[in-house]
């Protein structure tokens, strides 16, 4: 069963600095990172800004699909690797397409990706140290409810 939650929205952006500044102008504070992407913790979800070309590569889109990539990835966080693998299998069984199996990523998470029947991309992530509140929202390491 796939949990009914949306934890992270990832936007593929062409100009990371401009986009980070745009969202900061709302009063949103980015979480400190090494500059490769930006993360904003919002009420109940997280917004990630990621360079568009790198995002298409990480997602595992073949060159034939990359031109149609909308640059948006919705993500749900799984509690374990086995849950993440079950979610990818459920997506495939329902008519979706697995784009990338769950793998270690340079930013410390393990992620896999699938596309729904209209090629909307979803990430399934296992994030070390993350916890869930009673509604399935994320509690990032170092943050409290």
Long-range contacts (C-beta under 8 A, 24 or more apart in sequence): 1-86, 1-90, 2-76, 2-87, 2-90, 2-91, 3-76, 3-78, 3-87, 3-136, 4-136, 5-76, 5-77, 5-136, 5-137, 6-45, 6-74, 6-75, 6-76, 7-45, 7-46, 7-75, 7-76, 7-77, 7-125, 7-136, 7-137, 7-138, 8-45, 8-46, 8-47, 8-48, 8-74, 8-75, 8-76, 8-77, 8-123, 8-125, 8-138, 9-45, 9-46, 9-47, 9-48, 9-72, 9-73, 9-74, 9-75, 10-48, 10-49, 10-50, 10-55, 10-72, 10-73, 10-74, 10-75, 10-123, 11-47, 11-48, 11-49, 11-50, 11-71, 11-72, 12-50, 12-51, 12-52, 12-55, 12-56, 12-69, 12-71, 12-72, 12-73, 13-49, 13-50, 13-51, 13-52, 13-71, 14-51, 14-52, 16-49, 16-50, 16-51, 19-49, 20-49, 23-47, 23-49, 31-140, 36-107, 37-107, 41-140, 41-143, 44-135, 44-137, 45-137, 45-138, 46-138, 46-140, 48-75, 58-100, 58-105, 58-111, 58-113, 59-99, 59-100, 59-113, 59-121, 59-123, 60-99, 60-100, 60-113, 61-99, 61-121, 65-119, 68-119, 69-121, 70-120, 70-121, 72-120, 72-121, 73-113, 73-121, 73-122, 73-123, 74-120, 74-121, 74-122, 74-123, 75-111, 75-122, 75-123, 75-124, 75-125, 76-122, 76-123, 76-124, 76-125, 77-124, 77-125, 77-126, 77-127, 77-130, 77-132, 77-138, 78-124, 78-125, 78-126, 79-126, 79-132, 80-126, 81-110, 81-126, 83-126, 84-110, 84-112, 84-124, 84-125, 84-126, 85-112, 87-114, 87-124, 88-112, 88-114, 88-124, 91-116, 91-122, 102-126
